[in-house]
């Protein structure tokens, strides 16, 4: 995959053969992947900012809740819990 910029300013990633064809014909130039990443990220950031502006949402209202981390139990802990349940079933 290669990153190219068309003469109209559009930045995109294409396969090697298409990139070579476009560059050799003079319709595009090769660019670093870092520029391609920057162009894509800028578009996403601007889109989010515009949406917030249009909807009239205050930034302080927007909150991202962190995912709750589930504690993993060891095999030993799981086995001991099963044994406790078996003992309780025998009693009842």
C-alpha positions as CSV (number, residue, x, y, z in Angstrom):
1,X,0.0,0.0,0.0
2,X,1.2,3.5,-0.9
3,X,0.0,6.9,0.2
4,X,-0.6,9.4,-2.6
5,X,-2.0,12.9,-3.0
6,X,-4.0,13.7,-6.1
7,X,-3.5,17.0,-8.0
8,X,-6.9,18.1,-6.6
9,X,-5.6,17.7,-3.0
10,X,-7.3,14.4,-2.1
11,X,-5.1,12.1,0.1
12,X,-5.6,8.4,-0.1
13,X,-4.0,5.0,0.3
14,X,-4.0,2.7,-2.7
15,X,-2.3,-0.5,-3.8
16,X,1.3,-0.3,-5.2
17,X,0.4,-0.8,-8.9
18,X,-2.4,1.9,-8.9
19,X,-0.1,4.3,-7.0
20,X,2.7,3.8,-9.6
21,X,0.2,4.3,-12.5
22,X,-1.2,7.5,-11.0
23,X,2.3,9.0,-10.2
24,X,3.7,8.1,-13.6
25,X,0.8,9.7,-15.3
26,X,1.3,12.9,-13.3
27,X,-2.1,12.8,-11.6
28,X,-0.7,12.2,-8.1
29,X,2.5,12.3,-6.0
30,X,3.8,10.0,-3.3
31,X,3.4,11.3,0.3
32,X,4.5,9.9,3.7
33,X,2.1,7.8,5.7
34,X,2.3,10.3,8.5
35,X,0.7,13.0,6.3
36,X,-2.1,10.5,5.3
37,X,-2.7,9.8,9.0
38,X,-2.8,13.5,9.9
39,X,-5.3,14.2,7.1
40,X,-7.6,11.4,8.2
41,X,-7.4,12.4,11.9
42,X,-8.0,16.1,11.2
43,X,-11.2,15.2,9.3
44,X,-12.5,13.1,12.2
45,X,-11.7,15.8,14.8
46,X,-13.3,18.6,12.8
47,X,-16.4,16.4,12.2
48,X,-16.8,15.9,16.0
49,X,-16.3,19.6,16.8
50,X,-18.8,20.6,14.1
51,X,-21.4,18.1,15.5
52,X,-20.9,19.4,19.0
53,X,-21.3,23.0,17.8
54,X,-24.4,22.2,15.7
55,X,-26.1,20.3,18.6
56,X,-25.2,22.9,21.1
57,X,-23.7,20.5,23.5
58,X,-21.5,21.8,26.3
59,X,-18.2,20.0,26.3
60,X,-18.5,19.6,30.1
61,X,-21.7,17.6,29.5
62,X,-19.9,15.0,27.4
63,X,-18.2,12.5,29.5
64,X,-16.5,9.2,28.7
65,X,-17.0,6.6,31.3
66,X,-14.0,4.2,31.6
67,X,-14.8,0.5,31.2
68,X,-15.1,-1.4,34.3
69,X,-12.3,-3.9,34.6
70,X,-13.4,-7.4,35.6
71,X,-11.1,-9.1,37.9
72,X,-10.0,-12.5,36.6
73,X,-10.2,-15.3,39.1
74,X,-7.5,-17.9,39.2
75,X,-8.3,-21.6,38.7
76,X,-7.7,-22.2,42.4
77,X,-10.3,-19.6,43.4
78,X,-12.8,-21.0,40.9
79,X,-12.3,-24.5,42.2
80,X,-12.7,-23.4,45.8
81,X,-16.0,-21.6,45.0
82,X,-17.3,-24.8,43.3
83,X,-16.4,-26.8,46.3
84,X,-18.2,-24.4,48.6
85,X,-21.3,-24.6,46.4
86,X,-21.2,-28.4,46.5
87,X,-20.9,-28.4,50.3
88,X,-23.9,-26.1,50.5
89,X,-26.0,-28.3,48.2
90,X,-25.2,-31.4,50.4
91,X,-26.3,-29.6,53.5
92,X,-29.6,-28.6,52.0
